[in-house]
Amino acid sequence: MSNDDAGSPVTPERASGQPKGGKSKSRKNKTGGGSAKARRKAARLAAAQALYQIDLAQAPVENVVGEFVAHRLGEEIDGDKFVAGDPQLFADIVRGAIHRRAEVDGVLGAALDPRFPLDRLELLLRAILRAGAYEIAVHTDTHPRILISEYVDVARAFFSGREPAMVNGVLDHVARALRADDLAKPDPSRSAAEE
């Protein structure tokens, strides 16, 4: 995301520097910048991409984390400055979702329609769900509705069909199973006038 466009949604073009068409632009220097919220959003999108890469290529976790931190979080591409994802959040999500995969997959399996088990989902959709379920389970300092919304946005960056709604429904089910008390509390990101 351009630092000038800090309020615009993160898209694959803006967060990873790679257009949806798949052609990579020339990469230059890391830029950082952006608000803390934008950096967390970029970290979540990058984490889903890293989990996808690990699943697709059976790549070692630490190699992928190292590659992303060194070369893909916050790039300057053809003169555009991109927000660098928070490297600690990024690494925590990727490592945690992989190291706790059995637990994460178990809670996702319970949330999914039995006709569409986790192993039948498209790899990127599965990566998004794993990252979201891991964060809901572990990052209890963040309201689950905020996390659900963040991962719906990640899904929207890659999918234009029903997938974002599916991410919403599955992660809502996960949050109800793991953090029902937190869901009952008001979402701190919404003002009293909105509720």
N, C-alpha and C positions, 0 to 999 in steps of 0.2 A: 504494500500500500504506500502510495506516495505520502511523504510527510506533509505535503500541502493538502492532501485529501484525507486527513486523519479520521474524519467522520464517515467516510465512504466504506461500504462493506468490503471485507477481504475477499478477493477472488484468487483463483489459482494463478492468474497472470500477475497479480499484485503481490501475493504472499510468497510464491515460490520462484517468480521470475520466469516461469515457463508457461507459454500460452496453451490454451486448451488443445490447439492443433498439434502440440507435441514438439514443435521446433524450438530448440533452445536458442536464446539470444546470447550474444557475447557477454561474459560476466567480468566485472571490474572489481571495485572495492566494496567492503562491508560499510554500511552507513549507520546502522543503529537508529536512534531517534524514535520519535513517536511517543504517544502517551503510554502509560503502564497498561491501560486497557487494550490498546492496539497491539502492544507487544505480547500480551497474553493471548489475544485472538490469533495473532500470527504463529505463536508457539503451538497452539492447538491444531491449527491447520497443518503445520509442518509435522507435528506428531502423527497425525493421520497418514500423511504421505510416507513418513518413515516406517510406520507399522505396515503399510501396504508393501513397501519395498522389501521389508524383512520377510513378509509372508510370501511374496511373489518369487524372490530370488533365494530364499532360505539363507539370507545374509546374516552374518554374526551381528548381534545387537550393538556391541561396542563399536564395530566398524561403521555401522550406519549412523549411530549417534555422533561419532567423531566427524564423519563426512558432512553431516548436516551442520554441525556447529562451526566447522572450519570453512565450509564453502557455500552453504545454502541459506543460513539464517541472516537476512539483512544484506542484500546485494545492491550495488549500483549497476543497472543494466541499461545500456544505451542512453545514459544521461538521466534516467529516472532513478530516484532514491527510494528504496523500499524499507519499510519498518523491519527491524531485526526482531524475530521472535525471542521471547525471554528464554535464554538457553537453559536455565535451571528448571523451569517449568517444562520445557520441551523434553529434556532428558529424563525428568521424573516420570512423565506420562509414558514415554516409550519404554523405559526400563521397567516401570511398574506394571504396565499392561502385559509385557512379555513375561516377567518373573511371576506374576500372579495370574497367568493365562487360564489355568484350570478353574480358579475361583471366578474370574471375570466371565469366562465362557459358560460356567454353570448358571450364574445369575442371568446372563443373556438368554441362555437356552430356556429358562423358566419364563422369560418375558416374551419370547417369540411364539408365533403361531406354530403349532407342531407340523403344519404342512410346509413350513419354510425354516428348517433348522439352520443353525449358524453355518454349518459347513456347506450349505447350498447357496449362501448369499454371495454376491459379487465381492471380490476381495477388498475393494476400496470401501464399500459400505460396511463390511465386517470390521475393517480397521477403524472407521469412525465410531462404530458402536463400542468396540473394545476400549478405545480411548475415553469415550464418554462414560461408560460403565465404571472404568477404573477411577476416574476423577470423582464420580458421585460416591463411590465407596470410600475413597481415601481422603479427598480434600473437603473435609467436613467444615472447614472455615468459610467455604463458598456455598451460598444457598443453592440447592439443587435446581431450582428453576433457572437460575443464571447459567448453570452448566448445561442444562438441556437446551436453552436458547443458543448458547455458543456452538454446540454441536449440530444443531439444526442449521445454523449459518454455515458451518463447515460443509454440511451435506449440500446446501444450496450452491456452494461454490463449484461443486462438481456435477450435480444432478439437477435436471429440470422437471423430472417426473414426480412420482409418488414417494421417492426415497426420503426427502426431507420430512414428510409427514410420518413415515415409518420410523425414522430416527426419533422424532418427537414422541411417538407412542411407546416405543420400546424403552427409551430412556426414562420416560415418565413411569412406566411400570417398574423399572429398576429402582428409581427413587422411592416409589411407594413401598417397595419391598425392603429397601435398606435404610431409608431415612424418612419414614412417614411423619415423625414428629417435626422434622425440619420443614417438610412440605406444608404442614399446618400453620407454620409461622408466616407472617407477611414477607413477601419478596422485597428485600431492601432496595432493589433497583427500581421499584415502582413507587410513585408518590401516593399519598393518601387519596388524592383527588382521582387517581386512576382506578382505585379499587372499589 
